Each structure stands twice: as C-alpha cells, then as structure tokens.
Amino acid sequence: VQLLESGGGLVQPGGSRRLSCAASGFTFSIYGMSWVRQAPGKGLEWVSAISGSGGSTYYADSVKGRFTISRDNSKNTLYLQMNSLRAEDTAVYYCAKDLATEGTPHEYWGQGTLVTVSS
Amino acid sequence: EIVMTQSPATLSVSPGERATLSCRASQSVSSNLAWYQQKPGQAPRLLIYGASTRATGIPPRFSGSGSGTEFTLTISSLQSEDFAVYYCQQYNNWPLLFGPGTKVDIK
C-alpha cells in the first residue's frame, strides 16, 4: 500500500487549495478513505472521510462548509478541496486508507503534505 | 459530542519496563476504539482496533483492553523503538475523535 499526498504549500488567508492523494497497492474503490491533519506541535485531528463509492461524505465541524472531500476511483486518487482557508488550518494533512468502510480506523497513512495559511 | 481524554500526558519509563496508558470517552463508544503510535517526523501507525485487536504486524507486547468509556493500552516491556506519542481514537460516532495523546519518554 502506498499513499502519496501532494498539493500542499503556502496559501493566503481566505484562499483555496486542493490536496491530492495517489493510492496504489490495494483495490481503491472498496475502501473508505480519510484526511487527518496535525497542526505544528499539536495532536491529530480527523478532518473528513468518504465511502468507497464516494456517495457518502463526513466532516469535522471545524471544516464543514469550507472543505470538500472527493475521490476518482478511475484514477485511484483522493482529493480535499479547501476553501476559505484560515490560519488555524495550517497543518500537515495526511491521507489515510481506512481498515474497511468509512468510519473505521486508519490502517495506512501517507507521509503528509504541509499546508501553511499565512499572509 | 464525545470528548476523549488520555492520561497521563507524559509517561517516563525505563527500557524493559511495563507502560500502561489510559483513554477515556465522555460517553460509551462500545469497543470502537483504536490506538495509534506516532514517532517524531513520521506518520501515525495503527496499533490496535476494536479496543483489543492488534493491527497487522504489531508485536504482541502491545495489548489493548476496555469497553464503553474506559480503555487501556499496555506495552509489556518497552523497547527503544516504542518511545513515541500514543493517541486513542473513537470511531463509534461521527465525528471521529482523537484523544490529546500520551508521550512515552525514556526515564
């Protein structure tokens, strides 16, 4: 299993960013996937999850209405569209393969991509 | 919303000793509790799910117990590679929630 995140970088407050996670080594379409973030020096925060089909999505209250999770099963890729970014969204964002359906523990993790929200 | 707490915040242990970490949920999460290990600069690693089932490749010195609101992660004999931060996570309800973590360092 390999998960490779991309798309991180410096973005201004109020701006947008799209993260991608390229998955390989497993049948992507049958597993739930998640995004988890970690602010510098802080603990883990679950951000969002999506079902294998993409038909069900879930969000933390802190990002609801601003972030959108999606997936393209033909490309084995997970996405996180982040809008209206705030300083408190600054974090390493990890993509994770869930153990089974969405809402199950995160069995495999990528190495993360850093998003910095600053002017 | 469920609140997850972990104790202690830091645990100082000598190599070869036993470490016992606690996780508490503000309401029952049944057995839908996972434990993760994170070393500096690395992604987290799943250790335990279902409160007591070891994930693939996790050595038997790691064990989990508990149900409802009280959970324990035990490391029977600490190895040098076990010094890290440990997080619990409930997945019984949305939103999924992590505890604040317990740092296990060398005494």
Chai-1 contact restraints between the chains, C-beta under 6 A:
chainA,res_idxA,chainB,res_idxB,connection_type,confidence,min_distance_angstrom,max_distance_angstrom,comment,restraint_id
A,G43,B,P100,contact,1.0,0.0,6.0,A-B,restraint_1
A,G43,B,G101,contact,1.0,0.0,6.0,A-B,restraint_2
A,L44,B,Y87,contact,1.0,0.0,6.0,A-B,restraint_3
A,L44,B,F98,contact,1.0,0.0,6.0,A-B,restraint_4
A,W46,B,L96,contact,1.0,0.0,6.0,A-B,restraint_5
A,Y58,B,W94,contact,1.0,0.0,6.0,A-B,restraint_6
A,A60,B,P95,contact,1.0,0.0,6.0,A-B,restraint_7
A,Y94,B,A43,contact,1.0,0.0,6.0,A-B,restraint_8
A,G103,B,Y91,contact,1.0,0.0,6.0,A-B,restraint_9
A,P105,B,A34,contact,1.0,0.0,6.0,A-B,restraint_10
A,P105,B,L46,contact,1.0,0.0,6.0,A-B,restraint_11
A,P105,B,Y49,contact,1.0,0.0,6.0,A-B,restraint_12
A,E107,B,L46,contact,1.0,0.0,6.0,A-B,restraint_13
A,W109,B,A43,contact,1.0,0.0,6.0,A-B,restraint_14
A,W109,B,P44,contact,1.0,0.0,6.0,A-B,restraint_15
A,Q111,B,A43,contact,1.0,0.0,6.0,A-B,restraint_16
